[in-house]
């Protein structure tokens, strides 16, 4: 177990959690917990350059150390790119960190923790790829299957932190106003603000666009959600366009690829509901406390679902669930294709009724 007398007050602390988007959102709660426990600690977050703009404005983060993943791609990347490694090592040591918390738990992150020369290097007991051997304090984690957020909370709790009082991405009022302006500029004219993320990184996570369009049509007819806002990263553009084209009653406003991460967080903060596949925006919305209706098939909600809202997950039926496969293992996307659009929209409408007083 962790030592009960750890004191990081006034110390320089490095938190290592470079990716993915969902995990970065979960780790925000860890940053808040650390800062609440030791307000005078100087917290630097090592994060992928892609996600740095999302994390940098957090009041609990004093500095960020951007990490370009492509510089050390693959398990042996850090060892085969000696020049890049020397350069990044200098950056790590210039931070003069006295403690490191490695939430990533992979070989690369463990190596980076060790290269800081920090006296205290903390990791979980489930760390993989041999990364645990770079840590000198290994904190027990809950047994699998467990949600990533619960694992991170267990680590900070073992260091003496209370349950995080905040988990949000510190969205500011001016960012909310910007999100409203972006929506209006794109054509949103009012009514219930329902965001929709129909895309995902894995092909197997995507609800077929025709089915998602039926869900939105039902919301338009039965819930007066005439203009759902389609959101997502640029690589989701094709899926969003297919959903938009397939709608008959709904008139989706397509914001896919038109927001940066902070604007997306602000948009999801002011939305009354997010309807989504298993995606990064799902975790942003959950972090902001926005109601989420998540359609999940090949993945396990208990491990990667919208934290604190697992009762709002809709799942299909397939004997292989959760298969955890990027591509369907020969079942014809059964877990997604057999979902009834009416069932999804009815659950969405029920959530909207429960949250009628949200902005």
C-alpha positions as CSV (number, residue, x, y, z in Angstrom):
1,X,0.0,0.0,0.0
2,X,1.0,3.6,-0.4
3,X,2.8,5.4,2.4
4,X,0.3,7.4,4.6
5,X,2.9,10.2,5.2
6,X,3.4,11.3,1.6
7,X,3.4,15.1,1.5
8,X,3.5,16.9,-1.8
9,X,2.9,20.4,-0.5
10,X,5.1,22.8,-2.3
11,X,6.6,20.0,-4.4
12,X,6.9,19.8,-8.2
13,X,4.6,17.0,-9.4
14,X,4.4,15.5,-12.9
15,X,1.2,13.7,-13.9
16,X,1.6,11.4,-16.9
17,X,-1.5,10.8,-18.9
18,X,-0.9,11.6,-22.6
19,X,-4.0,9.9,-24.2
20,X,-6.6,8.9,-25.2
21,X,-9.3,11.6,-25.2
22,X,-11.6,9.7,-22.9
23,X,-8.8,8.7,-20.5
24,X,-7.5,12.3,-20.4
25,X,-11.1,13.4,-19.4
26,X,-11.1,10.8,-16.6
27,X,-7.7,11.9,-15.4
28,X,-8.9,15.5,-15.0
29,X,-10.6,14.3,-11.8
30,X,-7.2,13.1,-10.6
31,X,-5.6,16.5,-11.2
32,X,-8.4,18.2,-9.2
33,X,-8.0,15.7,-6.4
34,X,-4.2,16.2,-6.2
35,X,-4.6,20.0,-6.2
36,X,-7.4,19.9,-3.6
37,X,-5.1,17.8,-1.3
38,X,-2.0,19.9,-1.9
39,X,-2.9,23.4,-3.2
40,X,0.7,24.5,-3.1
41,X,2.0,21.7,-5.3
42,X,3.1,22.6,-8.8
43,X,1.3,20.2,-11.1
44,X,2.6,19.7,-14.6
45,X,0.6,17.4,-16.9
46,X,2.5,15.4,-19.6
47,X,-0.1,15.2,-22.4
48,X,-0.3,14.5,-26.1
49,X,0.0,17.7,-28.2
50,X,-3.5,16.9,-29.6
51,X,-5.1,17.2,-26.2
52,X,-2.9,19.9,-24.6
53,X,-5.4,22.7,-25.6
54,X,-8.1,20.9,-23.7
55,X,-6.1,20.5,-20.5
56,X,-4.0,23.6,-20.3
57,X,-6.8,26.0,-19.2
58,X,-7.7,23.8,-16.1
59,X,-7.2,25.8,-12.9
60,X,-5.8,22.7,-11.2
61,X,-3.0,22.4,-13.8
62,X,0.0,24.8,-13.4
63,X,1.8,23.7,-16.6
64,X,1.7,21.2,-19.4
65,X,4.5,19.2,-21.0
66,X,3.4,18.5,-24.6
67,X,4.3,15.1,-26.0
68,X,4.3,14.3,-29.7
69,X,3.3,10.6,-29.8
70,X,4.7,10.1,-33.3
71,X,8.2,10.8,-32.0
72,X,8.2,7.5,-30.0
73,X,5.7,5.4,-31.9
74,X,5.5,1.8,-30.8
75,X,6.7,-0.1,-27.8
76,X,10.4,0.2,-28.6
77,X,10.1,3.7,-30.1
78,X,11.8,5.5,-27.2
79,X,14.8,3.1,-27.5
80,X,15.2,3.3,-31.3
81,X,15.0,7.1,-31.5
82,X,18.0,8.0,-29.3
83,X,18.2,11.6,-30.5
84,X,14.6,12.3,-29.8
85,X,14.8,10.5,-26.4
86,X,17.8,12.6,-25.3
87,X,16.0,15.8,-26.3
88,X,12.8,14.8,-24.4
89,X,14.9,13.6,-21.4
90,X,16.3,17.1,-21.1
91,X,12.8,18.5,-21.0
92,X,11.8,16.0,-18.3
93,X,14.8,16.8,-16.1
94,X,14.5,20.5,-16.5
95,X,11.2,20.2,-14.7
96,X,13.1,19.1,-11.6
97,X,10.1,17.0,-10.6
98,X,10.1,15.6,-7.1
99,X,7.2,13.2,-7.7
100,X,5.7,11.5,-10.7
101,X,2.2,9.9,-11.0
102,X,2.1,7.6,-14.1
103,X,-1.6,7.0,-14.9
104,X,-0.8,5.7,-18.4
105,X,1.0,2.6,-17.1
106,X,2.8,1.6,-20.3
107,X,6.5,1.1,-21.1
108,X,6.9,4.5,-22.6
109,X,5.2,6.4,-19.7
110,X,7.1,4.3,-17.1
111,X,10.4,5.1,-18.8
112,X,9.6,8.8,-18.8
113,X,8.8,8.6,-15.1
114,X,12.2,7.0,-14.4
115,X,14.0,9.5,-16.6
116,X,12.8,12.4,-14.5
117,X,15.0,11.2,-11.7
118,X,12.1,12.0,-9.3
119,X,12.5,10.4,-5.9
120,X,8.9,9.3,-5.9
121,X,7.5,7.5,-9.0
122,X,4.0,6.2,-8.5
123,X,2.1,3.7,-10.7
124,X,-0.6,1.2,-10.4
125,X,-0.1,-2.6,-9.9
126,X,-1.9,-3.3,-13.2
127,X,0.6,-1.3,-15.2
128,X,1.6,-3.1,-18.4
129,X,4.6,-3.6,-20.7
130,X,7.0,-3.8,-17.8
131,X,6.3,-0.2,-16.8
132,X,5.9,-1.1,-13.2
133,X,9.6,-1.7,-12.9
134,X,10.2,2.0,-13.4
135,X,8.0,2.9,-10.4
136,X,9.1,2.8,-6.8
137,X,5.7,3.0,-5.3
138,X,3.1,0.6,-6.7
139,X,-0.5,1.3,-5.7
140,X,-3.1,-1.5,-5.6
141,X,-5.9,-1.0,-8.0
142,X,-9.4,-2.5,-8.1
143,X,-9.6,-5.8,-9.9
144,X,-10.8,-5.9,-13.5
145,X,-13.3,-5.3,-15.0
146,X,-13.3,-1.8,-13.5
147,X,-13.9,1.7,-15.0
148,X,-10.7,3.6,-15.8
149,X,-11.9,6.5,-13.6
150,X,-12.2,4.2,-10.6
151,X,-8.7,3.0,-11.2
152,X,-7.3,6.5,-11.2
153,X,-9.4,7.5,-8.1
154,X,-7.9,4.4,-6.3
155,X,-4.4,5.6,-7.0
156,X,-5.0,9.2,-5.8
157,X,-6.8,7.9,-2.8
158,X,-3.9,5.7,-1.8
159,X,-1.7,8.9,-1.9
160,X,-4.0,10.5,0.6
161,X,-6.5,12.4,-1.6
162,X,-10.2,12.5,-1.0
163,X,-12.8,11.7,-3.6
164,X,-12.4,14.4,-6.2
165,X,-14.7,17.3,-5.6
166,X,-14.6,18.2,-9.3
167,X,-14.2,16.2,-12.5
168,X,-15.0,18.9,-15.1
169,X,-12.8,20.5,-17.7
170,X,-13.2,24.0,-16.2
171,X,-15.3,25.5,-19.0
172,X,-15.6,29.3,-18.7
173,X,-18.5,31.6,-19.4
174,X,-16.8,33.2,-22.4
175,X,-16.3,29.7,-23.9
176,X,-20.0,29.0,-23.4
177,X,-20.9,32.2,-25.2
178,X,-18.6,31.2,-28.0
179,X,-20.3,27.8,-28.3
180,X,-23.7,29.5,-28.5
181,X,-22.4,31.8,-31.2
182,X,-20.9,28.9,-33.2
183,X,-24.2,27.0,-33.1
184,X,-26.1,30.1,-34.3
185,X,-23.6,30.7,-37.1
186,X,-24.1,27.1,-38.2
187,X,-27.8,27.6,-38.4
188,X,-29.2,26.5,-35.0
189,X,-32.2,28.6,-34.4
190,X,-33.5,27.3,-31.0
191,X,-35.3,24.5,-29.4
192,X,-33.9,21.8,-27.2
193,X,-30.1,21.7,-27.7
194,X,-29.3,18.0,-28.3
195,X,-25.8,17.2,-29.5
196,X,-25.2,14.0,-31.5
197,X,-21.9,12.2,-32.0
198,X,-22.6,9.4,-34.6
199,X,-18.9,8.6,-35.2
200,X,-16.2,6.7,-33.3
201,X,-12.6,5.6,-33.7
202,X,-13.6,1.9,-34.1
203,X,-15.8,0.9,-37.0
204,X,-17.6,-1.6,-34.8
205,X,-18.7,1.2,-32.4
206,X,-20.7,3.1,-35.0
207,X,-24.5,2.9,-35.1
208,X,-25.4,2.6,-38.8
209,X,-26.1,6.1,-40.1
210,X,-29.6,5.1,-41.3
211,X,-30.6,3.9,-37.8
212,X,-29.1,7.1,-36.2
213,X,-31.1,9.2,-38.6
214,X,-34.3,7.3,-37.6
215,X,-33.5,8.1,-34.0
216,X,-33.2,11.8,-34.8
217,X,-36.4,11.8,-36.8
218,X,-38.3,10.3,-33.9
219,X,-36.8,13.0,-31.6
220,X,-37.9,15.7,-34.1
221,X,-41.5,14.4,-34.3
222,X,-42.0,13.4,-30.7
223,X,-39.8,15.8,-28.8
224,X,-39.6,18.9,-30.9
225,X,-35.8,18.4,-31.3
226,X,-35.9,19.8,-34.8
227,X,-32.2,20.7,-35.1
228,X,-29.9,18.2,-33.4
229,X,-26.2,19.3,-33.5
230,X,-23.9,16.8,-35.2
231,X,-20.5,17.0,-33.5
232,X,-17.2,15.1,-33.7
233,X,-13.6,15.2,-35.0
234,X,-12.9,15.9,-38.7
235,X,-12.5,12.1,-39.4
236,X,-16.1,11.6,-38.5
237,X,-17.3,14.0,-41.3
238,X,-18.4,11.2,-43.6
239,X,-20.6,9.6,-41.0
240,X,-22.2,12.9,-40.0
241,X,-22.9,13.7,-43.6
242,X,-24.6,10.3,-44.1
243,X,-26.8,10.8,-41.0
244,X,-27.7,14.3,-42.1
245,X,-28.6,13.1,-45.6
246,X,-30.7,10.2,-44.3
247,X,-32.9,12.4,-41.9
248,X,-36.5,13.0,-43.1
249,X,-38.1,14.9,-40.3
250,X,-35.1,16.2,-38.4
251,X,-32.9,19.0,-39.8
252,X,-29.5,18.4,-38.3
253,X,-27.0,21.2,-37.9
254,X,-23.6,19.8,-38.9
255,X,-20.8,21.1,-36.6
256,X,-18.5,18.1,-37.2
257,X,-14.9,19.3,-37.4
258,X,-15.9,22.9,-36.9
259,X,-15.0,23.1,-33.2
260,X,-11.7,22.8,-31.4
261,X,-11.6,20.7,-28.2
262,X,-12.4,23.6,-25.9
263,X,-15.3,24.8,-28.0
264,X,-16.6,21.2,-28.1
265,X,-16.4,21.0,-24.3
266,X,-18.3,24.2,-24.0
267,X,-20.9,23.1,-26.5
268,X,-21.4,19.8,-24.6
269,X,-21.5,21.8,-21.3
270,X,-24.5,23.8,-22.5
271,X,-26.3,21.0,-24.3
272,X,-29.3,19.4,-22.6
273,X,-28.3,15.9,-23.9
274,X,-25.6,14.1,-25.9
275,X,-26.7,11.1,-28.0
276,X,-23.5,9.2,-28.9
277,X,-21.7,6.1,-29.7
278,X,-18.7,5.1,-27.6
279,X,-16.6,8.1,-28.3
280,X,-14.3,10.8,-26.9
281,X,-17.2,13.4,-26.8
282,X,-19.1,11.0,-24.6
283,X,-16.5,11.3,-21.9
284,X,-16.3,15.1,-22.3
285,X,-20.0,15.4,-21.7
286,X,-19.9,13.1,-18.7
287,X,-17.1,15.1,-17.2
288,X,-19.3,18.2,-17.6
289,X,-22.3,16.6,-16.0
290,X,-24.3,16.7,-19.2
291,X,-26.8,13.9,-19.6
292,X,-25.5,11.2,-22.0
293,X,-27.4,8.6,-23.9
294,X,-24.7,6.2,-25.1
295,X,-25.2,3.5,-27.7
296,X,-22.6,0.8,-27.0
297,X,-22.0,-2.6,-28.7
298,X,-18.6,-4.2,-28.7
299,X,-17.2,-2.4,-25.7
300,X,-17.9,-2.9,-22.0
301,X,-19.9,0.0,-20.3
302,X,-18.5,-1.0,-17.0
303,X,-15.0,-0.2,-18.2
304,X,-15.4,2.6,-20.7
305,X,-19.0,3.9,-20.5
306,X,-20.1,7.4,-19.5
307,X,-18.8,7.7,-15.9
308,X,-21.7,8.1,-13.4
309,X,-24.3,7.5,-16.1
310,X,-24.1,3.8,-16.9
311,X,-27.8,3.5,-16.5
312,X,-28.2,5.6,-19.6
313,X,-26.4,3.1,-21.8
314,X,-28.4,1.4,-24.6
315,X,-27.1,-1.9,-25.9
316,X,-28.2,-4.3,-28.6
317,X,-28.1,-8.1,-28.4
318,X,-25.2,-10.3,-29.5
319,X,-23.8,-13.4,-28.0
320,X,-20.2,-12.1,-28.3
321,X,-20.8,-8.9,-26.4
322,X,-18.5,-7.4,-25.3
323,X,-16.1,-8.6,-28.0
324,X,-13.8,-5.6,-27.7
325,X,-13.0,-5.8,-31.4
326,X,-12.3,-2.9,-33.7
327,X,-14.0,-4.7,-36.5
328,X,-17.1,-7.0,-36.1
329,X,-15.9,-10.6,-35.8
330,X,-18.3,-12.0,-38.4
331,X,-21.6,-11.1,-36.8
332,X,-22.7,-8.5,-39.3
333,X,-22.7,-5.7,-36.7
334,X,-25.5,-7.5,-35.0
335,X,-25.1,-5.6,-31.7
336,X,-25.8,-2.3,-33.5
337,X,-28.0,-3.3,-36.4
338,X,-30.7,-4.9,-34.2
339,X,-31.2,-1.8,-32.1
340,X,-34.7,-0.4,-32.4
341,X,-34.5,3.3,-33.2
342,X,-37.7,3.9,-31.3
343,X,-36.2,2.4,-28.2
344,X,-33.2,4.7,-28.4
345,X,-35.3,7.8,-29.0
346,X,-37.8,7.0,-26.2
347,X,-34.9,6.8,-23.7
348,X,-33.6,10.0,-25.0
349,X,-37.0,11.7,-24.6
350,X,-37.2,10.4,-21.0
351,X,-33.9,11.9,-20.2
352,X,-34.9,15.2,-21.7
353,X,-38.0,15.3,-19.6
354,X,-35.9,14.6,-16.5
355,X,-33.5,17.5,-17.3
356,X,-36.0,20.1,-18.5
357,X,-34.5,22.7,-16.3
358,X,-30.9,22.4,-17.7
359,X,-29.6,25.4,-19.7
